[in-house]
């Protein structure tokens, strides 16, 4: 399925700030990064609120929801106007950015200013994600775990079917996709990592990243404690090497 990210003409967005009414709760801004949209110089806009409660979450201050104020997005727009020609992409992250109905309007604004648009999401709102597809150039898709483990790791029941539906939408699109899994050894062992990776490869995922959880700040205090029987780094590296032929790109981020 081909999706034209230029479905609306630029002439309809001549003055983004004049398009009033967008309310997004801005939790933070990374003004420049090369890590959050591969091969692009990007900024990251963090949105407040997430329905999941992953024990390893290192941004627990972003979890509570709130209603955004119009001036919050207007400030981001002014920043973006001053970065035209300097940045390639605007990445929306969180929290869980697809929580917010006004996200699609914000993406249109970013497109109107000439930026590519990226998204970090766990895919728990597939209907909202589907409305965003025409405006997306890249998605970092957060796969919490295998079907048997997903809801335990995510801390919320009923999320796996919606997550799976979102992955299907992305695999059927022409949007650049990287699936990624945060590995905390309280949730995984090496066999669980292998089972999840192989299931994603069988689904058609071609780019996959494993990233080790940060432990300096976690939602659940137990996740900040050492895991005594955690695999050695070289054991994980050997597993990644063995799995690599199943993907076009398999990355370990430590």
N, C-alpha and C positions, 0 to 999 in steps of 0.2 A: 504494500500500500504506500503510495507516494503522498506526502503531505507538503504542501507549499507554505512555507513559513512567511511568505509575503502576501498572504491572502487579502489583506487590506492595504490599500495604497498609502504611501507616505503622506499624500496631500490631505488625508483625513486627520492627521496628527501634527499639524504645523506648530501648535503651541501646546505641548503636553501639560504645562502648569495651569493653563486655562481650563483643562478638563477637570472640573472640580468634583469632589465627592469621594475620592479614593481614600479609604481608611485602612491603613496597615499599621499594626503595632510594631515599630522598629525596636529590636532588642540590641542591635549593634551593627557596625559596619567595618569590614576590613577593606581599606582603600585600595590595596594592590596586592595581588598574589599570583604566583605561577602554578599553584598546587590544586586549586579548586575547580578549574576547567582546563583539562590537559591541553598543552600546547598553545594556550592563550594567556594573555595578560588580563586579569579579571579583578573586579571588586566583588565582595560578597556582602549581601544584605541579609542580616539575620532577622527573622520574624519571631515574635513572641508566641508561645503556646504550643503544646504537644500533648496528644492523647495517650502516648506511650509512657511507660515507666521502666525503662531498661535500668537494671541495677548499676551498670558501668557508666551511665550517662555523665559526661564531664561538663555539661552545661545545665545543671539542675535549675539555675535561676531563670532559664528560658521556658520552663515547663508550664507555669501558670498562665492561663489565658487572660487577655484583656482586650478591650475595644480600642482600636487605633484612633488617633486624631489626624485630621486632614493635614495639619502642618508637618507631621512626621514624614509622610511621603513627599511633600513639597520640598523639604530640606534635602532628601535624597536626590530628587530631580535636579535641584540646583547644583549639587555635587556632580551629577552625571553630565550636565551641560558643560561644566568646566573640564571634564575629562574626555570629551570627544576628541578623537585622534590620538589619545594617549592609552586608553584601555580598549581591549577588544570585546569584552564580555561583561555582563552583569549576571551574577549567580545568586539565586534566592535560596536561602538555607534557613535553618531553625535550630531548635523547635522543629515543627512540621509545617512548612510553609503552605501546603495545600489545605490547611485548616481554613484559610481565609478566602472568602468569596471575591474580594477585590484584587486578588493576585493576578488574574488574567488582565485586568485593566492596567496594572502596573507593568506587566510584561509588554503590553502594547506600547506604553510610553517609552520603555527602554528600546524597543525596536524602532520607534519613530526617531529616536536620537541616533540611530545607526549602530547600536550594539547588538551583538549576539546575546542570546539568553540561555542560561544554564539553570538547573534545578537540582537540589539535593532533596530526596524524599524517600520515605519508607513505603509509599504507595498505599496508604490505608484509606484513601478517599479516591477510588478509581473514577467515579463520575466527575469529580472536580479535575482530576488529572486529564481526563479525556478532553475537557474544554481548553486545557492549556497546550495540548499537542501542537496546534498550528503555529504556536509562537516559540517553540522550544528548538534549540540547536543541539543541546547536550543534556543528558540526565545522569547524575550519580545516584544509583538506586540501592538503597540500604536494605540488604537481605539479612534479617536478624538471625535466622537459623533454618534448619530443615523443617518441613511441615510438622514433624512430631515435637519439635522444640521451640518453634517460632513464638507462640503465644506466651510460653513460660519466660522466654528471654525478654520479650517485648513488654511483659507485665500487664497485658490486657487481652481478655478473651474475645473471640470473634474477629480478630484482625487478619488471620491467615488467609481466608478466602478472598478478602478484598485486596490484600497484598498480591496474591497470585493473579487476580484479575488485572491489576495494574501492570504486572510484569508481562502478561500477555499483550496488553495494549502497546507497550513499548517495543516488544519484540516484533510486532506486526507493523510498526512504524518505520520510517527511514531516519529516525533521530539517533544520533550518536549516543551509545549507551555504555556505561560502565557499571556493573554490579560490584558492590563492595560489602564485606562483612567485617564487623569489629569482633575480634577474638579476645574474649576474657576467659581465662582457664577455669573459672568457676562455672561457666556455661558450656565449655567445649573440652573435649580431648582430641587427640589427633584423628581418631576414627570418625568422630563427628564432623571435623573439618573436611576430611576426605569425602564423607558421604554427601555433605552439602555441596561441595565443589563439583562432584560428579553429577549430581542431580541438576545443577545449573547448566553444566556442559550439555547434558542430554536434552535440556529445554531449548538449546540454541544460543545460550549466552557465550559471546566470543571474547569479551574483555572482563576480567575479574580481578579484584584487588582484595587482599587480606591485610587488615590493619590491626595491630596490637592495641588493646585498650589502654588508655591513660589511666593511671591509678592515683594521681595526686589529688583529684577531686571527683568523687563519685556520688551518685544519688544515694546508694545504699552503702553504709559504712563498711560492711563486710567486703565489698569489692575493692576497697583501698588496702586491704590486708594481703600479704603474700600468699600465694597458693603453693603449698609445700610440694605437691606432686606435679607441678606444671612441667610440661615437656621442655627439654633443653632447646635453645635456639637452633642448634645444628640439626635436631630432629625435625623441627618445623621446616627448616631450609631444605632438607632432603625430601620431605613430603611435597613441598612446592615444586621442586625440580621434577619429581615423578608425575605431578599433575599437569605440568606446563604444556605437554603436547596436546592436551585436550582443549586448549584455548589458543586464540590468536595472540593474546597477551595475558599473562598472569603475573601480578605484582605483589610483593610482600613489602608492606610499609611498617617500619618499626618505630 
